[in-house]
Amino acid sequence: MKTSSNANQVMNDLMEKMDIRMTYQRKIILSILIDNIDKHLTANEIYSLIKVKNDVIGMATIYRTIDILLDKGIVIKHDFGDSAAKYELEIEKNKNHHHLICKKCGKVIEVSGLLKEDFYEKILREKGFQCTEYRLKIFGYCDKCRS
């Protein structure tokens, strides 16, 4: 498994945060998620990427590992309306970003900074609700599909 030093640092941080036994299969699945940090992958796409690396990990193991990663807050599960759950690695630099989803082609565009920095405080002040995280999905049409 070849990963950059940045990817190795992410892997080490995640392993420390997870506080679970790091099996070979879990390392491979995590490395796939790290290598594709800018993408939203289905379990089948993870499986295909593992096969490209000439490793063999069954779908049941992938789903079990994803469930563990979801439980530990390492992975986020998304439903972008295309019937396949997609998974994204949740690391601090990705936290509280938003998604623009094209209703025609299914393209997902990540954006940050749509909400003001004082968003949390404003909700608490106005509604008495303490926000710990948020996810915003905006559905519409990308530049290509609008034309």
C-alpha positions as CSV (number, residue, x, y, z in Angstrom):
1,M,0.0,0.0,0.0
2,K,1.7,3.2,-1.2
3,T,0.6,6.4,0.6
4,S,2.1,9.8,0.8
5,S,3.5,11.2,4.1
6,N,0.4,13.4,4.4
7,A,-1.8,10.3,3.9
8,N,0.3,8.4,6.5
9,Q,-0.3,11.3,9.0
10,V,-4.1,11.1,8.3
11,M,-4.0,7.4,8.8
12,N,-2.1,7.7,12.1
13,D,-4.5,10.4,13.4
14,L,-7.5,8.2,12.4
15,M,-6.1,5.1,14.0
16,E,-5.5,7.0,17.3
17,K,-9.0,8.5,17.2
18,M,-10.7,5.1,16.4
19,D,-9.4,3.2,19.4
20,I,-10.0,-0.1,17.6
21,R,-7.8,-2.9,16.4
22,M,-6.3,-1.9,13.1
23,T,-6.6,-5.0,10.8
24,Y,-5.0,-5.3,7.4
25,Q,-8.4,-5.0,5.8
26,R,-9.3,-1.8,7.8
27,K,-6.0,-0.2,6.8
28,I,-6.7,-1.0,3.1
29,I,-10.2,0.5,3.3
30,L,-9.0,3.5,5.1
31,S,-6.2,4.0,2.6
32,I,-8.8,3.9,-0.2
33,L,-10.8,6.6,1.6
34,I,-7.7,8.7,2.2
35,D,-6.5,8.4,-1.4
36,N,-10.0,9.5,-2.6
37,I,-10.6,12.2,0.1
38,D,-12.1,14.5,-2.5
39,K,-14.7,12.0,-3.6
40,H,-17.8,10.4,-2.3
41,L,-17.5,6.6,-2.7
42,T,-20.1,3.9,-2.7
43,A,-19.2,0.5,-1.1
44,N,-19.0,-0.9,-4.6
45,E,-16.6,1.8,-5.7
46,I,-14.4,1.0,-2.6
47,Y,-14.5,-2.7,-3.5
48,S,-13.5,-1.9,-7.1
49,L,-10.6,0.3,-6.0
50,I,-9.4,-2.4,-3.6
51,K,-9.4,-4.9,-6.5
52,V,-7.3,-2.4,-8.6
53,K,-4.7,-2.6,-5.9
54,N,-4.8,-6.4,-6.2
55,D,-6.2,-6.9,-2.8
56,V,-9.2,-9.1,-2.0
57,I,-11.6,-7.9,0.6
58,G,-15.2,-9.1,0.6
59,M,-18.2,-6.8,0.5
60,A,-19.3,-8.0,4.0
61,T,-16.0,-6.8,5.4
62,I,-16.3,-3.5,3.6
63,Y,-19.7,-2.9,5.0
64,R,-18.7,-4.0,8.6
65,T,-15.7,-1.6,8.4
66,I,-17.8,1.2,7.1
67,D,-20.3,0.7,10.0
68,I,-17.4,0.8,12.5
69,L,-16.0,4.0,10.8
70,L,-19.5,5.6,10.9
71,D,-19.9,4.7,14.5
72,K,-16.5,6.2,15.4
73,G,-17.3,9.4,13.4
74,I,-14.5,8.8,10.9
75,V,-16.8,8.5,7.9
76,I,-20.0,10.3,6.9
77,K,-22.8,8.6,5.0
78,H,-24.5,10.7,2.4
79,D,-27.7,10.2,0.5
80,F,-27.5,12.4,-2.6
81,G,-30.8,11.1,-4.0
82,D,-29.3,8.6,-6.4
83,S,-30.2,5.5,-4.4
84,A,-26.6,4.6,-3.5
85,A,-25.2,5.5,-0.1
86,K,-21.9,7.4,-0.5
87,Y,-19.2,7.6,2.1
88,E,-16.8,10.4,2.8
89,L,-13.9,10.6,5.2
90,E,-14.6,13.1,8.0
91,I,-11.4,14.9,8.9
92,E,-11.2,18.3,10.5
93,K,-10.4,20.2,7.3
94,N,-13.5,18.7,5.7
95,K,-15.8,19.4,8.6
96,N,-19.0,21.4,7.9
97,H,-18.6,21.7,4.2
98,H,-21.7,21.6,1.9
99,H,-22.7,19.9,-1.2
100,L,-24.3,21.1,-4.4
101,I,-26.0,18.2,-6.1
102,C,-27.0,18.2,-9.8
103,K,-30.5,16.7,-10.2
104,K,-29.7,15.7,-13.8
105,C,-26.2,14.2,-13.9
106,G,-25.7,13.6,-10.2
107,K,-22.5,15.6,-10.0
108,V,-21.6,16.6,-6.4
109,I,-19.7,19.8,-5.8
110,E,-18.2,20.5,-2.4
111,V,-18.3,24.1,-1.2
112,S,-17.4,25.8,2.1
113,G,-18.2,29.1,3.6
114,L,-21.8,29.3,2.6
115,L,-22.9,30.0,6.1
116,K,-21.4,32.8,8.3
117,E,-18.8,31.8,10.9
118,D,-21.2,32.9,13.7
119,F,-23.8,30.3,12.5
120,Y,-23.5,28.2,15.7
121,E,-23.8,31.1,18.1
122,K,-26.7,32.6,16.2
123,I,-28.7,29.4,16.4
124,L,-28.0,29.1,20.1
125,R,-28.9,32.7,20.7
126,E,-32.1,32.8,18.7
127,K,-33.4,29.2,19.2
128,G,-31.7,28.0,22.3
129,F,-30.3,25.1,20.3
130,Q,-26.6,24.0,20.6
131,C,-25.4,23.0,17.1
132,T,-22.5,20.6,17.1
133,E,-22.3,20.0,13.4
134,Y,-24.3,20.6,10.3
135,R,-24.6,19.4,6.7
136,L,-26.2,21.4,3.9
137,K,-27.3,19.8,0.6
138,I,-28.5,22.1,-2.2
139,F,-30.1,20.4,-5.2
140,G,-30.2,22.1,-8.6
141,Y,-28.4,21.9,-11.9
142,C,-24.7,22.2,-12.7
143,D,-23.3,24.5,-15.4
144,K,-23.2,21.7,-18.0
145,C,-26.8,20.5,-17.3
146,R,-28.2,24.0,-17.2
147,S,-27.2,24.7,-20.8
